[in-house]
């Protein structure tokens, strides 16, 4: 438990770290800062300087604490693969530093190809998750949780075997989204990683599994 607490503390600190960078750069930052980009890498949403520098990292830190609480207090936490738990623990601080770093670089005039970097990060994460999903046993927090997988251990196991392939292939499609003109692969990636495992789980349920 002590090790898990240390992980929770360090990941939360990392979520808050962009605040320090923002405060140090405060006078160089504009009143409105970009916080969202479209598929072409164009800015399509802004937030106030205070919200971007202070609000977003604080929100991510709260989400990180909630994630740790859910994972650590799950009655079936022992069924979660250790490596998949580590990926979950470190995903939010990684995402926070990555996205806030892009925001700071953009407002400081550095050319950043957001449409390339984001698909690469998400694709790598999906591939990593896909490799370990089949090893994830029935629990209440992590994995493909449908009424049918939670109702049947056999349904859970079969769905996660298929889900592992779907997430891995979906991750490859996300990586390809980084290529010019291939953003449309996001749609089949979402269908593969989200819709197909859920539909498969329901089909198994209808078959009495």
C-alpha positions as CSV (number, residue, x, y, z in Angstrom):
1,X,0.0,0.0,0.0
2,X,2.9,2.4,0.8
3,X,4.2,1.9,-2.8
4,X,0.8,2.7,-4.2
5,X,0.5,5.8,-2.1
6,X,3.9,7.0,-3.3
7,X,2.8,6.4,-6.9
8,X,-0.4,8.4,-6.2
9,X,1.6,11.3,-4.7
10,X,4.2,11.4,-7.6
11,X,1.5,11.2,-10.3
12,X,-0.5,14.0,-8.7
13,X,2.6,16.2,-8.4
14,X,3.3,15.6,-12.1
15,X,-0.3,16.6,-13.0
16,X,0.2,19.9,-11.1
17,X,3.7,20.5,-12.4
18,X,2.5,22.5,-15.5
19,X,1.1,25.0,-13.0
20,X,4.6,25.9,-12.0
21,X,5.8,26.3,-15.6
22,X,2.8,28.5,-16.3
23,X,3.4,30.7,-13.3
24,X,7.0,31.2,-14.3
25,X,5.9,32.1,-17.9
26,X,2.8,34.1,-16.7
27,X,3.9,37.5,-18.1
28,X,4.7,35.9,-21.5
29,X,1.4,34.1,-21.9
30,X,-1.7,35.7,-23.6
31,X,-5.0,36.3,-21.8
32,X,-6.6,33.6,-24.0
33,X,-4.8,30.4,-24.6
34,X,-5.5,27.6,-27.0
35,X,-6.8,24.4,-25.4
36,X,-8.2,22.4,-28.3
37,X,-7.3,21.6,-31.9
38,X,-9.2,20.0,-34.8
39,X,-8.0,17.1,-37.0
40,X,-6.1,19.5,-39.2
41,X,-4.1,20.8,-36.3
42,X,-6.0,24.1,-36.2
43,X,-6.9,25.8,-32.9
44,X,-10.7,25.7,-32.5
45,X,-11.1,26.5,-28.8
46,X,-9.5,28.8,-26.2
47,X,-9.6,29.2,-22.4
48,X,-8.5,32.1,-20.2
49,X,-4.9,32.2,-19.0
50,X,-6.0,31.4,-15.4
51,X,-8.1,28.4,-16.5
52,X,-5.4,27.0,-18.8
53,X,-2.5,27.5,-16.3
54,X,-4.3,26.7,-13.0
55,X,-7.7,25.1,-13.7
56,X,-6.8,22.4,-16.2
57,X,-3.8,20.9,-14.2
58,X,-5.9,21.1,-11.0
59,X,-8.8,19.2,-12.7
60,X,-6.4,16.6,-14.0
61,X,-4.9,16.2,-10.6
62,X,-8.3,15.6,-9.1
63,X,-9.1,13.0,-11.8
64,X,-5.8,11.3,-11.0
65,X,-6.7,11.0,-7.3
66,X,-10.1,9.6,-8.2
67,X,-8.6,7.1,-10.6
68,X,-6.1,5.9,-7.9
69,X,-8.9,5.6,-5.4
70,X,-11.1,3.5,-7.8
71,X,-8.2,1.2,-8.8
72,X,-6.9,0.7,-5.2
73,X,-10.3,0.2,-3.6
74,X,-11.8,-2.2,-6.2
75,X,-12.8,-5.4,-4.4
76,X,-11.3,-7.4,-7.3
77,X,-8.1,-5.3,-7.7
78,X,-6.0,-8.5,-7.6
79,X,-7.5,-9.5,-11.0
80,X,-6.0,-6.5,-12.7
81,X,-2.6,-7.0,-14.5
82,X,0.1,-5.1,-12.7
83,X,1.4,-3.6,-15.9
84,X,-2.1,-2.4,-16.9
85,X,-2.5,-0.7,-13.6
86,X,0.8,1.0,-14.0
87,X,-0.2,2.3,-17.4
88,X,-3.4,3.6,-15.9
89,X,-1.6,5.2,-13.0
90,X,0.8,7.1,-15.2
91,X,-1.6,7.9,-18.1
92,X,-3.1,11.1,-16.7
93,X,0.2,12.8,-15.6
94,X,1.6,11.9,-19.0
95,X,-1.4,13.3,-20.8
96,X,-1.4,16.5,-18.7
97,X,2.3,17.3,-19.3
98,X,2.0,16.4,-23.0
99,X,-1.0,18.6,-23.6
100,X,0.0,21.5,-21.4
101,X,3.5,21.4,-23.0
102,X,1.9,21.7,-26.4
103,X,-0.2,24.7,-25.2
104,X,2.8,26.5,-23.8
105,X,5.0,25.9,-26.9
106,X,2.2,27.1,-29.3
107,X,1.6,30.4,-27.4
108,X,5.4,31.0,-27.2
109,X,5.5,30.8,-31.0
110,X,7.0,27.3,-31.5
111,X,5.5,25.3,-34.4
112,X,4.0,22.1,-33.1
113,X,2.3,19.5,-35.3
114,X,-0.5,18.7,-32.9
115,X,-2.3,16.6,-35.6
116,X,0.8,14.3,-35.6
117,X,1.8,14.1,-32.0
118,X,-1.7,13.4,-30.5
119,X,-2.4,10.4,-32.7
120,X,1.0,9.0,-32.0
121,X,0.5,9.2,-28.2
122,X,-3.0,7.8,-28.3
123,X,-2.1,5.1,-30.7
124,X,0.8,3.9,-28.6
125,X,-1.5,3.9,-25.5
126,X,-4.1,1.8,-27.3
127,X,-1.5,-0.7,-28.5
128,X,-0.1,-1.1,-25.0
129,X,-3.6,-1.6,-23.5
130,X,-4.5,-4.1,-26.3
131,X,-1.5,-6.2,-25.4
132,X,-2.6,-6.6,-21.8
133,X,-6.4,-6.5,-21.9
134,X,-6.6,-10.3,-22.4
135,X,-4.8,-10.8,-19.1
136,X,-7.3,-8.6,-17.3
137,X,-9.6,-10.7,-15.1
138,X,-13.1,-9.6,-14.0
139,X,-13.2,-6.5,-11.9
140,X,-15.3,-3.4,-11.4
141,X,-12.9,-0.6,-12.5
142,X,-10.6,-1.6,-15.4
143,X,-11.4,-3.2,-18.7
144,X,-14.4,-3.6,-21.0
145,X,-17.2,-3.3,-18.5
146,X,-20.7,-4.1,-19.9
147,X,-23.7,-5.6,-18.0
148,X,-22.8,-8.8,-19.8
149,X,-19.1,-9.0,-19.0
150,X,-19.8,-8.2,-15.3
151,X,-22.6,-10.8,-15.2
152,X,-20.4,-13.7,-16.6
153,X,-16.7,-14.4,-16.1
154,X,-16.7,-16.5,-19.3
155,X,-18.2,-13.5,-21.2
156,X,-15.6,-11.2,-19.7
157,X,-12.7,-13.4,-20.7
158,X,-13.9,-14.0,-24.2
159,X,-14.7,-10.3,-24.7
160,X,-11.3,-9.2,-23.5
161,X,-9.5,-11.6,-25.8
162,X,-11.3,-10.1,-28.7
163,X,-10.9,-6.6,-27.2
164,X,-7.1,-7.1,-27.1
165,X,-7.0,-7.5,-30.8
166,X,-9.4,-4.7,-31.4
167,X,-7.5,-2.2,-29.3
168,X,-4.2,-3.2,-30.9
169,X,-5.5,-2.8,-34.4
170,X,-7.3,0.4,-33.4
171,X,-4.0,1.7,-32.0
172,X,-2.3,1.0,-35.3
173,X,-5.0,2.9,-37.1
174,X,-4.6,5.8,-34.7
175,X,-0.8,5.9,-35.5
176,X,-1.7,6.1,-39.2
177,X,-3.9,9.1,-38.4
178,X,-0.7,11.0,-38.0
179,X,-0.1,10.8,-41.7
180,X,-1.4,13.6,-43.9
181,X,-5.0,12.9,-45.1
182,X,-5.5,9.8,-43.0
183,X,-7.4,11.4,-40.1
184,X,-10.6,9.6,-41.3
185,X,-9.1,6.3,-39.9
186,X,-10.2,7.7,-36.5
187,X,-13.7,6.4,-37.2
188,X,-12.8,2.7,-37.8
189,X,-10.4,3.0,-34.8
190,X,-13.3,4.0,-32.5
191,X,-15.6,1.3,-33.9
192,X,-12.9,-1.3,-33.5
193,X,-11.9,-0.4,-29.9
194,X,-15.3,0.6,-28.6
195,X,-18.3,-0.7,-30.5
196,X,-17.1,-4.2,-31.6
197,X,-16.1,-5.5,-28.1
198,X,-19.4,-4.3,-26.7
199,X,-21.4,-5.8,-29.5
200,X,-19.5,-9.1,-29.1
201,X,-20.2,-9.2,-25.4
202,X,-23.9,-8.8,-26.1
203,X,-23.9,-11.5,-28.7
204,X,-22.2,-13.9,-26.2
205,X,-24.9,-13.0,-23.7
206,X,-27.7,-13.8,-26.2
207,X,-26.0,-17.2,-26.7
208,X,-26.2,-17.8,-22.9
209,X,-22.6,-17.0,-22.1
